[in-house]
Amino acid sequence: MTQNFTFETTPYVIQQIGGATRLPALCAELGAARPMIVTDAGLMTFGVLTPVLEAFAAAGQKVEVFTDVQADPPETVVLATVEAARAAGADAIIGIGGGSSMDTAKLVALLLGAPQNLPEIYGIGLAHGPRLPLIQVPTTAGTGSEVTPISIVTTPTHEKKGVVSPLLYPDIAVLDASLTVGLPPAVTAATGIDAMVHAIEAYTSKHKKNAVSDALALKALRLLTANMDRVIADGTDVEARAAMLQGSMMAGMSFANAPVAAVHALAYPLGGHFHVPHGLSNALVLTPVLHFNKPEAAALYAELAEVVLPGRRFASVEAGADAFIGFMQEMVARMPFAQRLTQVGVTEADLQRLAVDAMKVERLLMNNPRVVTLDDAFAIYQSVL
């Protein structure tokens, strides 16, 4: 019987080397005369924004630039960005950067278009529009935020909460691999693993998994795993960078419709309390969560093994699942980032607090193939201490 499902995504995607220089024309198409770029100071410092700003100057079009976005954006930063955009008279928002910049840009466009109390719209479908025109330009191949209806914010109590609404899909996403070539290996690795987790968790999600999300997840995982070592070895390999961006986007499209689960739920407290970058947080807990989920997800993991290990044949479903988990474990282990929680400042005394906070992320835990208890969460953290 054919499955019933719904599928939504960003309506207009451009993948093009140098595509970011088209932003002035794209703003004009959206009727925007006073766009504001939302980004972080690092991208400005390292010249990533230079070609974009030169394109606006050449077009004779003014653009404001806000560079105070922080990682795991706190509510205060989001609201400060809204005020800066309002003061500038912005009539369109362009998010350029990683997930933090793009998530902030989404909320700025929303809160300027339809003022509302940010804490009151945490959750699913609580936001209302309209919003300002919104363009997203990722500079990492990781979050897929340019094609998701989700924005994650860090609350004053160090919890990560999400605003989930179709209003947060941007009007246009621009994938320009030339903006990613300067990304350091450790950041490239962490964001790449993040994208892989999106594909894996979407494919194994307990809710809303469907034929389109599955196809996107499989293609995404194939692109990401086939090109990860290339971009780590040579960050200037634009072809591999473009493949990673495409894989990240497809994984984003997939998990926007078939939501992520326990890896993300356990990663969030690491970002909230210890400011561990999101991709690294996912990488730290990925392998133990895969092992934990295997009793319920073995058949799906065996299918993923055929994607990451093309041409291999497995004697049983269990052998295929083990091969997939082993492949991902080896992938994470050879990446140039921290491998244990102690390396990011976590101690044994912190594990209970992390586990308690992870259990609060019910909107994600409900999607996990296997039920996660407080004791399970504690044991998973403990296994990578």
C-alpha positions as CSV (number, residue, x, y, z in Angstrom):
1,M,0.0,0.0,0.0
2,T,1.3,3.4,-0.9
3,Q,2.3,5.5,2.1
4,N,0.6,8.8,2.8
5,F,2.9,11.6,3.7
6,T,3.6,15.3,3.4
7,F,6.9,16.9,2.3
8,E,8.0,20.5,2.5
9,T,11.3,22.2,1.7
10,T,12.9,25.5,0.6
11,P,11.2,26.4,-2.8
12,Y,14.3,27.8,-4.6
13,V,17.8,26.3,-4.3
14,I,20.8,27.5,-6.3
15,Q,24.1,25.5,-6.3
16,Q,26.8,27.4,-8.1
17,I,30.5,28.2,-7.5
18,G,30.5,32.0,-6.9
19,G,26.7,31.9,-6.6
20,A,26.8,34.2,-3.6
21,T,27.7,37.1,-5.9
22,R,24.1,36.8,-7.2
23,L,22.7,38.0,-3.9
24,P,22.1,41.6,-5.1
25,A,20.0,40.4,-8.0
26,L,18.2,37.9,-5.8
27,C,17.3,40.6,-3.3
28,A,15.9,42.7,-6.1
29,E,13.8,39.8,-7.3
30,L,12.3,39.6,-3.8
31,G,11.6,43.3,-3.8
32,A,14.2,44.2,-1.2
33,A,16.0,47.5,-1.2
34,R,17.6,47.4,2.3
35,P,18.8,43.9,3.0
36,M,20.7,43.0,6.1
37,I,23.3,40.2,6.3
38,V,23.3,38.3,9.6
39,T,26.6,36.6,10.2
40,D,29.5,36.2,12.7
41,A,32.6,38.3,13.1
42,G,34.9,35.4,12.0
43,L,33.6,35.3,8.5
44,M,34.1,39.1,8.1
45,T,37.6,38.8,9.6
46,F,38.7,36.0,7.3
47,G,37.3,37.7,4.2
48,V,34.6,35.2,3.5
49,L,32.1,38.0,3.0
50,T,34.4,40.1,0.7
51,P,33.0,38.8,-2.6
52,V,29.5,39.3,-1.4
53,L,30.1,42.9,-0.2
54,E,31.9,43.6,-3.5
55,A,28.9,42.3,-5.4
56,F,26.6,44.7,-3.6
57,A,28.9,47.6,-4.1
58,A,29.2,46.8,-7.8
59,A,25.4,46.8,-8.0
60,G,25.2,50.1,-6.3
61,Q,23.0,48.5,-3.6
62,K,23.4,49.2,0.1
63,V,23.5,46.3,2.5
64,E,23.8,46.3,6.3
65,V,26.0,43.7,8.0
66,F,25.4,42.4,11.5
67,T,28.4,40.4,12.7
68,D,27.6,39.7,16.4
69,V,26.0,36.3,16.1
70,Q,27.4,33.8,18.6
71,A,27.6,30.0,18.5
72,D,24.5,28.3,19.9
73,P,22.8,31.7,19.7
74,P,21.4,32.9,23.1
75,E,18.0,34.5,23.2
76,T,19.7,37.9,24.0
77,V,21.8,37.8,20.8
78,V,18.7,36.9,18.7
79,L,16.8,39.8,20.2
80,A,19.7,42.2,19.8
81,T,19.9,41.2,16.1
82,V,16.2,41.9,15.7
83,E,16.7,45.4,17.1
84,A,19.7,46.1,14.9
85,A,17.7,45.0,11.8
86,R,14.7,47.2,12.9
87,A,17.0,50.2,13.5
88,A,18.5,49.7,10.0
89,G,15.1,49.5,8.4
90,A,15.9,46.1,6.9
91,D,13.4,44.8,4.5
92,A,15.0,41.4,3.9
93,I,17.4,39.2,5.8
94,I,20.4,37.2,4.4
95,G,21.8,34.6,6.7
96,I,25.4,33.8,5.8
97,G,27.4,31.3,7.9
98,G,26.9,28.1,9.8
99,G,23.8,27.0,11.6
100,S,24.0,29.7,14.3
101,S,23.9,32.5,11.8
102,M,21.2,30.9,9.6
103,D,19.0,30.1,12.7
104,T,19.4,33.6,13.9
105,A,18.5,35.0,10.5
106,K,15.3,32.9,10.4
107,L,14.1,34.4,13.7
108,V,15.1,37.9,12.8
109,A,13.0,37.7,9.6
110,L,10.1,36.2,11.5
111,L,10.2,38.6,14.5
112,L,10.5,41.7,12.3
113,G,7.7,40.6,10.1
114,A,5.4,39.6,12.9
115,P,6.5,40.7,16.4
116,Q,5.9,38.0,19.0
117,N,7.4,36.9,22.3
118,L,10.3,34.5,21.4
119,P,9.9,32.2,24.5
120,E,6.2,31.7,23.7
121,I,6.9,30.3,20.3
122,Y,9.3,27.5,21.3
123,G,7.8,24.3,20.0
124,I,6.0,23.2,16.9
125,G,3.7,25.4,14.9
126,L,3.4,28.2,17.5
127,A,4.9,31.0,15.4
128,H,2.8,33.2,13.1
129,G,3.6,35.4,10.1
130,P,4.2,37.1,7.9
131,R,8.0,37.3,7.9
132,L,10.5,39.4,5.9
133,P,12.0,37.9,2.7
134,L,14.8,35.5,3.7
135,I,17.8,34.1,1.9
136,Q,20.2,31.6,3.4
137,V,23.8,31.0,2.4
138,P,25.6,28.2,4.3
139,T,29.4,28.4,4.7
140,T,29.6,25.0,6.3
141,A,28.4,21.6,5.0
142,G,26.7,20.6,8.2
143,T,23.5,21.9,9.6
144,G,21.3,22.0,6.5
145,S,19.6,25.0,8.1
146,E,19.1,26.5,4.7
147,V,16.4,23.9,4.0
148,T,14.8,23.3,7.4
149,P,11.9,25.0,9.3
150,I,13.8,24.9,12.6
151,S,15.7,27.5,14.6
152,I,17.6,26.4,17.7
153,V,18.1,28.9,20.5
154,T,19.9,28.7,23.9
155,T,17.7,29.8,26.7
156,P,18.9,31.7,29.9
157,T,18.8,28.3,31.7
158,H,21.3,26.8,29.1
159,E,18.7,24.6,27.5
160,K,18.4,24.4,23.7
161,K,14.9,25.0,22.5
162,G,13.6,25.1,19.0
163,V,11.1,27.2,17.0
164,V,9.6,24.9,14.4
165,S,7.4,26.4,11.7
166,P,7.1,26.3,7.9
167,L,7.5,30.1,8.1
168,L,11.2,29.5,8.8
169,Y,11.9,27.9,5.4
170,P,13.8,30.6,3.5
171,D,12.7,31.9,0.1
172,I,16.0,31.1,-1.5
173,A,19.0,29.0,-0.5
174,V,22.4,29.6,-2.2
175,L,25.0,26.8,-2.1
176,D,28.4,28.4,-3.0
177,A,31.2,26.0,-2.3
178,S,33.8,28.7,-2.8
179,L,32.7,30.1,0.6
180,T,33.7,26.9,2.4
181,V,37.2,26.4,1.1
182,G,38.8,28.2,4.1
183,L,37.1,26.1,6.7
184,P,39.6,24.5,9.1
185,P,39.8,20.7,9.1
186,A,38.4,20.3,12.6
187,V,35.3,22.4,11.7
188,T,35.0,20.7,8.3
189,A,35.0,17.3,10.1
190,A,32.5,18.2,12.9
191,T,30.1,19.8,10.5
192,G,30.4,16.9,8.1
193,I,29.6,14.4,10.8
194,D,26.6,16.6,11.8
195,A,25.2,16.3,8.3
196,M,25.7,12.5,8.3
197,V,23.8,12.3,11.6
198,H,21.0,14.2,10.0
199,A,20.8,11.6,7.2
200,I,21.1,8.6,9.6
201,E,18.5,9.8,12.1
202,A,16.1,10.8,9.4
203,Y,16.4,7.4,7.8
204,T,15.7,5.7,11.1
205,S,13.2,8.2,12.5
206,K,10.2,6.6,14.2
207,H,7.9,9.3,13.0
208,K,7.2,10.8,9.5
209,K,9.9,8.7,7.7
210,N,8.8,8.5,4.1
211,A,9.9,7.6,0.6
212,V,11.2,11.1,-0.3
213,S,13.0,11.7,3.0
214,D,14.6,8.2,2.6
215,A,15.8,8.8,-0.9
216,L,17.3,12.1,0.2
217,A,19.0,10.6,3.3
218,L,20.6,7.8,1.2
219,K,21.9,10.1,-1.4
220,A,23.1,12.6,1.2
221,L,25.0,9.9,3.2
222,R,26.6,8.6,0.0
223,L,27.8,12.1,-0.9
224,L,29.0,12.9,2.6
225,T,30.9,9.7,3.3
226,A,32.5,9.5,-0.1
227,N,33.9,13.1,0.1
228,M,34.7,13.6,3.8
229,D,38.3,12.4,3.6
230,R,38.9,14.4,0.5
231,V,37.9,17.7,2.1
232,I,39.8,17.0,5.3
233,A,43.0,16.2,3.2
234,D,42.5,19.2,0.9
235,G,40.2,22.0,1.9
236,T,40.6,23.7,-1.4
237,D,39.1,20.8,-3.3
238,V,36.1,22.7,-4.5
239,E,34.5,19.7,-6.2
240,A,34.5,17.8,-3.0
241,R,33.3,20.8,-1.1
242,A,30.4,21.2,-3.4
243,A,29.5,17.6,-3.0
244,M,29.6,18.0,0.8
245,L,27.3,21.1,0.6
246,Q,24.9,19.2,-1.6
247,G,24.9,16.3,0.8
248,S,24.4,18.5,3.8
249,M,21.4,20.2,2.0
250,M,19.8,16.9,1.1
251,A,20.3,15.6,4.6
252,G,18.6,18.8,5.8
253,M,15.7,18.3,3.5
254,S,15.4,14.8,4.8
255,F,15.4,15.5,8.5
256,A,13.2,18.6,8.1
257,N,10.5,16.1,7.2
258,A,11.6,12.9,9.1
259,P,12.9,14.4,12.4
260,V,16.1,13.6,14.2
261,A,16.3,11.7,17.5
262,A,18.5,10.7,20.4
263,V,21.9,11.7,19.0
264,H,20.7,15.3,18.8
265,A,18.8,15.1,22.1
266,L,22.0,14.0,23.9
267,A,24.1,16.5,22.0
268,Y,22.1,19.6,22.9
269,P,23.1,19.7,26.7
270,L,26.8,19.5,25.7
271,G,26.3,22.7,23.6
272,G,24.1,24.4,26.2
273,H,26.3,23.8,29.3
274,F,29.8,23.4,27.8
275,H,29.5,25.4,24.5
276,V,30.7,22.4,22.5
277,P,30.0,23.1,18.8
278,H,26.9,21.3,17.7
279,G,28.6,19.1,15.1
280,L,31.2,17.9,17.6
281,S,28.5,17.3,20.2
282,N,26.8,15.0,17.7
283,A,30.1,13.2,16.9
284,L,30.9,12.5,20.5
285,V,27.6,10.6,21.2
286,L,27.0,9.2,17.7
287,T,28.7,5.8,18.1
288,P,27.2,4.9,21.5
289,V,23.8,5.9,20.3
290,L,24.1,3.7,17.2
291,H,25.1,0.7,19.4
292,F,22.2,1.5,21.8
293,N,19.7,1.7,18.9
294,K,20.9,-1.5,17.1
295,P,18.3,-3.9,18.7
296,E,15.5,-1.8,17.1
297,A,17.3,-0.4,14.1
298,A,19.4,-3.2,12.8
299,A,17.5,-3.7,9.6
300,L,17.8,0.0,8.7
301,Y,21.4,0.2,9.6
302,A,22.1,-2.8,7.4
303,E,20.5,-0.8,4.5
304,L,22.7,2.1,5.3
305,A,25.8,-0.2,5.2
306,E,25.1,-0.9,1.5
307,V,25.3,2.9,0.9
308,V,28.6,3.6,2.8
309,L,30.2,0.3,1.8
310,P,29.1,-0.1,-1.8
311,G,29.7,-3.5,-3.3
312,R,29.9,-5.3,0.0
313,R,27.6,-8.1,0.8
314,F,26.6,-9.2,4.3
315,A,25.7,-12.6,5.6
316,S,22.9,-11.3,7.8
317,V,21.1,-8.2,8.8
318,E,23.1,-8.1,12.0
319,A,26.4,-8.3,10.1
320,G,25.3,-5.4,7.9
321,A,24.3,-3.4,11.0
322,D,27.6,-4.1,12.7
323,A,29.4,-3.1,9.5
324,F,27.6,0.2,9.3
325,I,28.2,1.0,13.0
326,G,31.9,0.0,12.6
327,F,32.2,2.3,9.5
328,M,30.8,5.3,11.3
329,Q,32.9,4.6,14.4
330,E,36.1,4.5,12.3
331,M,35.0,7.6,10.4
332,V,34.6,9.6,13.7
333,A,37.8,8.2,15.2
334,R,40.0,9.4,12.4
335,M,38.6,12.9,12.4
336,P,40.7,15.8,13.8
337,F,38.6,16.7,16.8
338,A,38.1,15.7,20.4
339,Q,37.0,12.1,20.9
340,R,36.1,12.0,24.6
341,L,33.8,14.2,26.8
342,T,36.7,14.9,29.2
343,Q,38.5,16.6,26.3
344,V,35.7,19.2,26.2
345,G,35.5,19.8,29.9
346,V,33.0,17.3,31.0
347,T,33.6,15.4,34.3
348,E,31.9,12.4,35.9
349,A,30.1,14.9,38.2
350,D,28.4,16.5,35.2
351,L,26.9,13.4,33.7
352,Q,23.7,13.3,35.7
353,R,22.9,16.9,34.9
354,L,23.5,16.2,31.2
355,A,21.3,13.1,31.3
356,V,18.5,15.0,33.0
357,D,18.6,17.8,30.4
358,A,18.7,15.3,27.5
359,M,15.5,13.8,28.8
360,K,13.8,17.2,28.5
361,V,14.3,17.1,24.7
362,E,11.1,15.0,24.3
363,R,10.3,16.4,20.8
364,L,13.4,14.5,19.5
365,L,13.6,11.5,21.8
366,M,10.1,10.5,20.6
367,N,11.6,9.9,17.2
368,N,14.3,7.5,18.3
369,P,14.0,3.9,17.2
370,R,14.5,2.7,20.8
371,V,13.1,4.3,24.0
372,V,15.7,6.2,25.9
373,T,15.5,6.3,29.7
374,L,17.4,8.6,32.1
375,D,19.7,5.7,33.0
376,D,20.3,5.0,29.3
377,A,21.3,8.6,28.7
378,F,23.6,8.5,31.7
379,A,25.2,5.3,30.4
380,I,25.7,6.7,26.9
381,Y,27.5,9.8,28.3
382,Q,29.5,7.6,30.6
383,S,30.7,5.4,27.7
384,V,32.4,8.3,26.0
385,L,33.7,10.1,29.1
